[in-house]
């Protein structure tokens, strides 16, 4: 199954759904390929445990600014409120649910200039790093 649709007018990218795989643990794995005007093709692996979690992860993905989407390597969503971004450099962003996306994106982009491997913006008013 394949389709193409614009990510959003702001990001001017292309989202291609390439497949869905059910594993024995009934988790879903979706490989998404993104193409941006300013960067080369990027492959993002999305793992989620349910349709609701997949929907939340895709809502997060669609709202990411270029500066953050270009660094994304993997999305994990065990639940709709536990979306996690794994960046291509290995750092992890604990995003939480899909609400307050622009605020969370601003917070994480500011934190990424600081040392740390885990950045928690699930409550953007108290974003942390470790």
N, C-alpha and C positions, 0 to 999 in steps of 0.2 A: 504494500500500500504506500503510495507516494502522493504528496501534494505540495503546492507552493502557495504561500500567502504572505503579504507584507507583514513585517513585525509591527511596525507602527510608523506613522508619517515622520516622527522625530528621529528614528534610528535608520530609516531607509535601508533596511537589510532584507534578507530573504530567509524565510524559515522553511526548511524541507523536512518533512517527517519521513524517516527512512525505515522504520519497522518497530514492531512491538514483540517482545519476547517474554513469555511466561516461564519463570524458573520453578523448580520444585517447591520453593518456599512461597510461591504465589506472588512474588514481587514482580513489578513491571520494570523493564529496562527499555529505554527509548534512546536512540541515537539521533541527535539533531545536528544538522549542519547549518552554520550561519555564514553568510557572505556579507561583508561590509565593504563599502567603497574605499575606506581608508586602511583596510587590512586584508590579509589573505584569508582563505577559507579557514574556518575554525570548526572543529568537531566537538560537540558538547555531549557528554553522557548524562542522561537523566534517569535516576533511579527513584521509584516511588512505590509505596505500599498499597495505594488505592486510587481510584478515579479522582476522588476529592483532593488527594495529595498531589496527583499529577496536575490537576487544574490549578492548584495554588502555586506549584512550581512554575508552570507556564505563565501564570500571571506575573510572577516575579521576573521571569526571563524577559517578558515583553516590555516591562517597565524599566529595565536597566539602561542607563546611559552608555554611550559608546565607550567612554573611559573605563567602565567597569565590565561591560559585556566582552570587550576585547581581551580581557584577562581571564575570562571564565573557562574552566576546563571541565567541571562537573557540577551537576545539581543533584542534591539528595533531598528527598521529602518523605520521611517515614510517616508523617502526619501532615495535614494542611498547615498547622501552626509551627512546624519544625523544619522549614526549608533551610538548607545549608548550601552555600556556594563554596566549591573548592577551586581555587585559582590555579592558573597554569604553573605558578612558581611554588605550589604546594601549600600556600597559606589557606586558612579556612575562615569563612565568614558565616557566623551563625545569624541568619536573616530573620528567622521567625516566620510569621504569616505574611501574606501579600499586602497588608495595609501599611500605609505610611511609606511607600516605596521611595518617593523622591527624598524624604527626610533621611531614610536609612542609607540611600546611595550617597548623599552628601556626607553623612557621618563616616561611612566606611572609606570613602575616597580621602578624607582628611586623616583617618587613622592609618591608612596604608603607607604613609610617609614615615611612620614611626616603627621602631623594632617590634617584633611580635610575630607569632604564628597563628594565633586564633583571635579573631575580632568579632565581638558580639554586639550587633546592632538590633537585636530583636526588640529591645526597648530603646529607641533612638535617643531619648532624653538622657539616658545613662549608658551610653556606648562604652565598651571596655575592650581592652586588649591584654593578651598575656603571651 
